[in-house]
Amino acid sequence: MSAVRYAITDYLTIRRALGYKLADHDWMLADFATYLEQAGASTITTELALAWAARTRGSESWKAARLSVVRGFARHLHTIDPTTEIPPTGVLMHHKRHAIPYLYPDVEIDALLAAAEALTPPLRAATYYTLIGLLAVAGMRISEAIALDRDDVDLQAGVLTIRLTKFAKSRQLPLHPSTTAALAHYVTQRNELYPAPTAPSFFVSTCGTRLCKRNAQHTFRVLCRGADLEGADGSPRPRLHDLRHTFAVRTLLDWHRAGVDAQARMLWLSTYMGHVEPSSTYWYLTAAPELLALAAKRLETTLGQLP
């Protein structure tokens, strides 16, 4: 085994010990090591890294992602072998494009809840009514909500425990008393309608199993049609994930309207939502015209107070 391949093994072990999943890094770095060997190179050069990243029929974003994987490994290898070149940023650059969020006003969330309440059988209605309500008020990812187990929901303390989610991190979410009461009501309904489910999940399907993300998204589309929320031509279509966007934007709007320094609290919101870095949360500042206007007004006021 070459020195580069040994270094790859060490690199992946260290990164995963820090909580990174690195799902595709094994095969990509192994392929890159093979490319280096075929080129007769014993270490990384920018030229070889660029050539390897670009030798794919994939999109520009995929090429940029390939180079990013090599860049991270090169930084690690450079500490061991100073002759290692670290590919610069700015080449094969891909700018991430966020989908335009659909922001739900209260009346539309009420319509979704009413449509969920009308589902059959009763367990399905109770499950989706509570699930949508929780997503709207807690800003969770749908994957986090359906991954909740009974032990993750502390109704006495009013706290949810989100375990090892998108970025392999866990966090706790304090809940408003009204949310805790709604979850307690669901527990009563669930236990009456399906006393012995086959899964330990908090939310259960009509078969007593954990909800499937694909089925949840399908049911949500059904609810959107029932609530007449198909979206006008040219406008973003409502998605289940947009309940999370709506939560973030509303939180920021409430802070701005109350005269609270939203920037000072951005780290709180970032931690609550499980973002890996605050920059992911700052994106929400551009998600609503009203929020942009309030932020601009606050900036204008601040600048006007400078000497």
VEXDREN-2710 file (C-alpha; in Angstrom, 1 decimal):
% VEXDREN-2710
k/r/px/py/pz
1/MET/0.0/0.0/0.0
2/SER/1.4/3.4/-1.0
3/ALA/2.1/6.2/1.6
4/VAL/-0.8/8.2/0.1
5/ARG/-3.3/5.3/0.7
6/TYR/-2.1/4.9/4.3
7/ALA/-2.6/8.6/4.8
8/ILE/-6.1/8.4/3.3
9/THR/-7.0/5.7/5.9
10/ASP/-5.7/7.8/8.8
11/TYR/-7.4/10.9/7.4
12/LEU/-10.8/9.3/7.2
13/THR/-10.4/7.7/10.6
14/ILE/-9.7/11.1/12.2
15/ARG/-12.4/12.9/10.4
16/ARG/-15.1/10.3/11.3
17/ALA/-13.9/10.3/14.9
18/LEU/-14.8/14.0/14.9
19/GLY/-18.3/13.2/13.7
20/TYR/-18.1/13.6/10.0
21/LYS/-19.9/11.0/7.9
22/LEU/-17.9/11.4/4.7
23/ALA/-20.2/9.0/2.8
24/ASP/-18.5/9.2/-0.6
25/HIS/-14.9/10.0/0.5
26/ASP/-13.7/6.4/0.6
27/TRP/-14.2/5.6/-3.0
28/MET/-13.3/9.1/-4.3
29/LEU/-10.0/9.3/-2.5
30/ALA/-9.2/5.7/-3.4
31/ASP/-9.8/6.6/-7.1
32/PHE/-7.7/9.7/-6.7
33/ALA/-4.9/7.6/-5.2
34/THR/-5.0/5.2/-8.2
35/TYR/-4.9/8.3/-10.5
36/LEU/-1.7/9.5/-8.7
37/GLU/-0.1/6.1/-9.0
38/GLN/-0.9/5.8/-12.7
39/ALA/0.7/9.3/-13.1
40/GLY/3.8/8.1/-11.3
41/ALA/3.3/10.7/-8.6
42/SER/4.0/10.1/-4.9
43/THR/2.2/13.1/-3.6
44/ILE/-0.5/15.6/-4.5
45/THR/0.0/18.5/-7.0
46/THR/-2.6/21.1/-7.9
47/GLU/-2.3/20.1/-11.6
48/LEU/-3.1/16.4/-10.9
49/ALA/-5.9/17.3/-8.5
50/LEU/-7.5/19.5/-11.0
51/ALA/-7.1/17.0/-13.8
52/TRP/-8.6/14.2/-11.7
53/ALA/-11.5/16.4/-10.5
54/ALA/-12.3/17.4/-14.1
55/ARG/-12.1/13.9/-15.6
56/THR/-15.8/13.2/-15.2
57/ARG/-18.9/13.6/-17.3
58/GLY/-20.7/15.0/-14.3
59/SER/-21.9/18.6/-13.8
60/GLU/-19.7/21.5/-12.8
61/SER/-21.0/21.2/-9.2
62/TRP/-19.9/17.6/-9.1
63/LYS/-16.4/18.5/-10.4
64/ALA/-16.2/21.2/-7.7
65/ALA/-17.3/18.6/-5.1
66/ARG/-14.6/16.2/-6.2
67/LEU/-11.9/18.8/-5.9
68/SER/-13.2/19.9/-2.5
69/VAL/-12.7/16.3/-1.3
70/VAL/-9.1/16.3/-2.5
71/ARG/-8.5/19.7/-1.0
72/GLY/-9.5/18.6/2.4
73/PHE/-7.3/15.5/2.3
74/ALA/-4.4/17.6/0.9
75/ARG/-4.6/20.0/3.9
76/HIS/-4.2/16.9/6.1
77/LEU/-1.4/15.4/4.1
78/HIS/0.5/18.8/4.0
79/THR/1.0/18.6/7.7
80/ILE/2.9/15.3/7.2
81/ASP/4.5/16.0/3.8
82/PRO/5.2/19.7/3.2
83/THR/5.7/19.0/-0.5
84/THR/2.0/18.4/-0.8
85/GLU/0.3/21.1/-2.8
86/ILE/-3.2/22.2/-1.6
87/PRO/-5.5/23.0/-4.6
88/PRO/-6.6/26.7/-4.2
89/THR/-10.2/27.7/-3.8
90/GLY/-11.8/29.6/-6.6
91/VAL/-11.1/27.0/-9.3
92/LEU/-13.9/24.8/-10.4
93/MET/-16.0/26.9/-8.1
94/HIS/-19.7/26.1/-7.8
95/HIS/-22.1/28.5/-6.2
96/LYS/-24.7/26.7/-4.2
97/ARG/-28.2/27.6/-5.3
98/HIS/-30.9/27.6/-2.7
99/ALA/-34.4/26.7/-3.7
100/ILE/-36.7/29.7/-3.3
101/PRO/-38.7/28.9/-0.1
102/TYR/-42.4/28.9/0.1
103/LEU/-43.3/30.9/3.3
104/TYR/-46.6/29.8/4.9
105/PRO/-48.9/32.4/6.5
106/ASP/-50.9/31.3/9.5
107/VAL/-54.0/30.8/7.4
108/GLU/-52.3/28.3/5.2
109/ILE/-50.8/26.3/8.1
110/ASP/-54.3/26.2/9.6
111/ALA/-55.6/24.9/6.3
112/LEU/-52.9/22.2/6.2
113/LEU/-53.8/21.1/9.8
114/ALA/-57.5/21.0/8.9
115/ALA/-56.8/18.8/5.9
116/ALA/-54.6/16.5/8.0
117/GLU/-57.4/16.3/10.6
118/ALA/-59.7/15.0/7.9
119/LEU/-57.5/12.1/6.8
120/THR/-58.5/8.6/7.4
121/PRO/-58.1/6.4/9.4
122/PRO/-58.0/8.3/12.7
123/LEU/-54.4/7.3/13.5
124/ARG/-53.2/8.7/10.2
125/ALA/-55.1/11.9/10.9
126/ALA/-53.7/12.3/14.4
127/THR/-50.1/11.5/13.2
128/TYR/-50.0/14.0/10.4
129/TYR/-51.9/16.7/12.3
130/THR/-49.3/16.5/15.1
131/LEU/-46.3/16.1/12.7
132/ILE/-47.1/19.1/10.7
133/GLY/-47.8/21.2/13.7
134/LEU/-44.5/20.2/15.3
135/LEU/-42.6/21.0/12.1
136/ALA/-44.2/24.4/11.9
137/VAL/-43.4/25.4/15.5
138/ALA/-40.0/23.7/16.0
139/GLY/-38.3/24.2/12.7
140/MET/-37.1/20.6/12.6
141/ARG/-36.1/18.7/9.5
142/ILE/-38.7/16.1/8.4
143/SER/-36.0/13.4/8.8
144/GLU/-35.4/14.5/12.4
145/ALA/-39.1/14.3/13.3
146/ILE/-39.8/10.9/11.9
147/ALA/-36.5/9.6/13.5
148/LEU/-37.8/10.6/17.0
149/ASP/-38.3/7.7/19.4
150/ARG/-40.5/7.7/22.4
151/ASP/-37.5/8.1/24.7
152/ASP/-36.5/11.3/22.8
153/VAL/-39.7/13.1/23.7
154/ASP/-39.6/14.3/27.4
155/LEU/-43.1/15.6/28.0
156/GLN/-42.3/16.3/31.7
157/ALA/-39.4/18.7/30.8
158/GLY/-40.9/19.8/27.5
159/VAL/-37.7/18.9/25.6
160/LEU/-37.0/16.9/22.4
161/THR/-33.7/15.2/21.9
162/ILE/-32.5/15.1/18.2
163/ARG/-29.9/12.4/17.8
164/LEU/-27.1/12.2/15.3
165/THR/-28.8/13.9/12.4
166/LYS/-27.6/15.5/9.1
167/PHE/-24.1/16.5/10.4
168/ALA/-23.8/13.6/12.9
169/LYS/-24.6/16.0/15.8
170/SER/-27.2/15.7/18.6
171/ARG/-29.1/18.6/20.2
172/GLN/-32.0/19.3/22.5
173/LEU/-35.0/21.5/21.6
174/PRO/-37.0/23.1/24.4
175/LEU/-40.7/23.3/23.5
176/HIS/-43.5/25.8/24.2
177/PRO/-46.0/24.4/26.8
178/SER/-48.7/24.4/24.1
179/THR/-46.5/22.2/21.9
180/THR/-45.8/19.8/24.7
181/ALA/-49.6/19.6/25.4
182/ALA/-50.2/18.8/21.7
183/LEU/-47.6/16.1/21.8
184/ALA/-49.1/14.6/25.0
185/HIS/-52.5/14.6/23.3
186/TYR/-51.1/12.7/20.4
187/VAL/-49.5/10.1/22.7
188/THR/-52.9/9.5/24.2
189/GLN/-54.5/9.1/20.7
190/ARG/-51.7/6.9/19.5
191/ASN/-51.8/4.6/22.5
192/GLU/-55.6/4.2/22.2
193/LEU/-55.6/3.6/18.4
194/TYR/-52.5/1.4/18.2
195/PRO/-51.6/0.1/21.7
196/ALA/-48.7/-2.2/20.6
197/PRO/-46.8/-0.6/17.6
198/THR/-43.9/-2.6/16.1
199/ALA/-41.5/0.3/16.2
200/PRO/-40.1/2.5/19.0
201/SER/-40.8/5.6/17.0
202/PHE/-42.8/8.5/18.4
203/PHE/-44.8/9.0/15.2
204/VAL/-46.3/5.8/13.9
205/SER/-47.9/4.8/10.7
206/THR/-51.2/3.0/10.4
207/CYS/-49.2/-0.3/10.4
208/GLY/-47.5/0.6/13.7
209/THR/-44.2/1.2/12.0
210/ARG/-42.0/4.3/11.7
211/LEU/-43.1/6.8/9.1
212/CYS/-41.3/6.7/5.8
213/LYS/-40.0/10.1/4.5
214/ARG/-41.2/9.4/1.0
215/ASN/-44.7/8.5/2.2
216/ALA/-44.7/11.6/4.4
217/GLN/-43.9/13.8/1.4
218/HIS/-46.6/12.2/-0.7
219/THR/-49.1/12.7/2.1
220/PHE/-48.1/16.3/2.4
221/ARG/-48.7/16.8/-1.4
222/VAL/-52.2/15.3/-0.8
223/LEU/-52.8/17.8/2.0
224/CYS/-51.6/20.7/-0.1
225/ARG/-54.2/19.8/-2.7
226/GLY/-56.8/19.5/-0.1
227/ALA/-55.9/22.9/1.4
228/ASP/-55.7/24.4/-2.1
229/LEU/-52.0/25.3/-1.7
230/GLU/-50.7/24.3/-5.1
231/GLY/-48.9/27.6/-5.7
232/ALA/-49.5/30.1/-8.5
233/ASP/-47.7/29.8/-11.8
234/GLY/-44.1/31.1/-11.5
235/SER/-44.1/31.0/-7.8
236/PRO/-42.3/28.3/-5.6
237/ARG/-44.4/25.3/-4.9
238/PRO/-45.0/24.5/-1.2
239/ARG/-42.8/21.8/0.2
240/LEU/-42.7/20.0/3.5
241/HIS/-39.2/21.4/4.2
242/ASP/-40.6/24.9/3.8
243/LEU/-42.2/24.7/7.2
244/ARG/-38.6/24.8/8.5
245/HIS/-37.9/27.8/6.3
246/THR/-41.0/29.5/7.6
247/PHE/-40.0/28.9/11.2
248/ALA/-36.6/30.5/10.7
249/VAL/-37.9/33.5/8.9
250/ARG/-40.7/34.1/11.4
251/THR/-38.2/33.9/14.3
252/LEU/-36.0/36.5/12.7
253/LEU/-39.0/38.7/11.9
254/ASP/-40.2/38.5/15.5
255/TRP/-36.7/39.5/16.7
256/HIS/-36.5/42.5/14.3
257/ARG/-40.0/43.7/15.1
258/ALA/-39.3/43.5/18.9
259/GLY/-36.1/45.6/18.4
260/VAL/-33.9/42.6/19.4
261/ASP/-30.4/42.4/17.9
262/ALA/-31.0/39.4/15.6
263/GLN/-27.4/39.2/14.6
264/ALA/-26.4/38.7/18.2
265/ARG/-28.9/35.8/18.5
266/MET/-28.1/34.2/15.1
267/LEU/-25.8/31.6/16.8
268/TRP/-28.7/30.6/19.0
269/LEU/-30.9/30.0/16.0
270/SER/-28.2/28.2/14.1
271/THR/-27.6/25.9/17.1
272/TYR/-31.4/25.3/17.6
273/MET/-31.9/24.4/13.9
274/GLY/-28.8/22.1/13.8
275/HIS/-26.9/24.1/11.2
276/VAL/-23.2/23.2/10.9
277/GLU/-22.2/26.9/10.8
278/PRO/-24.0/30.2/11.2
279/SER/-23.6/31.1/7.5
280/SER/-26.3/28.5/6.7
281/THR/-28.7/30.5/9.0
282/TYR/-27.7/33.9/7.6
283/TRP/-29.2/32.8/4.3
284/TYR/-32.6/33.2/5.8
285/LEU/-32.0/36.9/5.9
286/THR/-32.6/36.9/2.1
287/ALA/-35.7/34.7/2.2
288/ALA/-38.4/37.3/2.7
289/PRO/-38.7/40.9/1.4
290/GLU/-40.0/42.1/4.8
291/LEU/-37.0/40.6/6.6
292/LEU/-34.6/42.3/4.1
293/ALA/-36.4/45.6/4.7
294/LEU/-36.2/45.3/8.4
295/ALA/-32.5/44.3/8.3
296/ALA/-31.7/47.3/6.0
297/LYS/-33.6/49.7/8.2
298/ARG/-31.7/48.5/11.3
299/LEU/-28.4/48.8/9.4
300/GLU/-29.4/52.4/8.3
301/THR/-30.2/53.3/11.9
302/THR/-26.8/51.9/13.1
303/LEU/-24.9/53.7/10.5
304/GLY/-26.7/56.9/11.3
305/GLN/-25.5/56.6/14.9
306/LEU/-21.9/56.4/14.0
307/PRO/-19.7/59.5/14.6
END
